[in-house]
Amino acid sequence: MNPPILNALVVEDDRSWQQILSEILADSGLTVQVVSSLEEAIAALKAKPHRLAVVDLSLSPNDHNNYDGLRVLDAVRHLDPNCRSLLLTGFATVELAVTALAEYGAFTFLRKENFNRAQFNEILNRALSSAPNLPSEQFPAPAASRPLPKPGTASRTPASPTPVEKALVVEDDAGWRSILEELLLDSGFQVRACASFGEALGAMRREKFRLAVIDLSLKAGALWGDKPENSADLEGYQLLSNARAANLPTIVVSGIASTQNIQRAYAEQGIFAYLEKQAFERATFLRTVQEARTARQPANSELALLTEREREVLDLLAKGMTNKEIAEKLVITTNTVKRHLKAIFEKLEVHTRSAAAAKAVGEK
C-alpha cells in the first residue's frame, strides 16, 4: 500500500518566502501548492484536502493593514477542517496572536523576523502529529446514536450489547484520545481511556485488557524551545514494559517517528505494531487492531518478560549449549552470558539451567 499523500498549502505573496517555505515543506515529505491571494487560497481549499497550511497575514505587499491571512484561516476552518494552519507574519502583536489562535483556530503564530528553520521544523512536526479534526472523509462523523466521546471521559459502551473485550488507550492529547476511543468502539471494544502514566498503570493493575494502544510521549510540552526527548525518559516505554509483562498485545500510535525509537519498541518491548501519527490512516489502524486481536499469543507469558537477547540465550541454553558455546554463537563474552542467565533466572523465577530450559521448551 502506498503511503498517503499529504498536501500542504502555502499562502504567501512574497516570492522569497514562497521558495523558503516550499523547500522546507517538501523536505518533510509534503506535496506543496503555492498561492498568493485570498481568492486563490479559497479555490485551492475547495479543490482538495490539505494536512497543513502556512499562511501569511498580509497578502498585499503595499498594504500593511491587509489581514487577508485571517480570512484564509477562517476558510481553512470551514472548508478543510482536517488542515492545520500556521500563521506567518512580519507584523506581530500580542492581540493579533490571540485572535489567530483563539478565534481563527491557528495551530500557532510565527514571526518572520524571528524565523528559524530548526524551530519551524519542530513546530511542523508537532502540527503534523496533532489529531485531525472530526468530521472528515478519513474520520467520518459518528452516528447519531454514538456521539464522539468527551475528552477525559472513562470508558463507555456502544448502543449494541456490551463487548466482553476491553481495550486500553493511553494518550495525553484529548483529540487523539477521542479518535482512538471512537475507532476502538467501532471495533467492538469497551474502552478505558487514560491521559497519564499513573492513571494507565493503575488501570493495567486493576483491569484485564485484550489490547493496548499507547503513545510514547505522555508529557505535552510547549511549542517553543523544546528539546528532543530522550527515549529512555519516555513514560510510554515504561508502560510498554508493563504491557509486555502482562502479555498484552500493544499498538504504539505516536508522533515520535525516529528509527531508533521504533526499533527499540519492537526489539525490547515486543510491540505488535508502530503507527506514526504523521501518516495516520483510519483504515490502517482498524486493520491493525483486528490483526492484533486475532494474533496468537505466546502460551507462556513469563517469557514475554525477557529481552530479545535474553530469549536468544535461553533458546541456545535449551539446545544444551554451554556458556562458552553460547558466547561464541552470539559473539559475546562468557561473562555477558552469565549476566543474561542471571537475569533470565530472576525473571522466570528458576534456579537451575534445566528449569530455565524447561520453560523454553514448554512454550514450543
ZIJOHU-V57055 format. One record per run of one state. SS is the DSSP state (~ for helix, > for strand, _ for the rest). FROM is the first residue (numbers start at 1). TO is the last residue. If there is no record, write none. Layout:
((SS/FROM/TO) (SS/FROM/TO))
This chain:
((_/1/6) (>/7/11) (_/12/14) (~/15/27) (_/28/30) (>/31/35) (_/36/37) (~/38/47) (_/48/51) (>/52/56) (_/57/67) (~/68/79) (_/80/83) (>/84/89) (_/90/93) (~/94/103) (_/104/107) (>/108/111) (~/112/114) (_/115/116) (~/117/129) (_/130/165) (>/166/170) (_/171/173) (~/174/186) (_/187/189) (>/190/194) (_/195/196) (~/197/206) (_/207/210) (>/211/214) (_/215/230) (~/231/233) (_/234/234) (~/235/245) (_/246/249) (>/250/254) (_/255/258) (~/259/269) (_/270/272) (>/273/276) (~/277/279) (_/280/281) (~/282/294) (_/295/300) (~/301/305) (_/306/307) (~/308/318) (_/319/322) (~/323/330) (_/331/333) (~/334/348) (_/349/352) (~/353/363) (_/364/364))
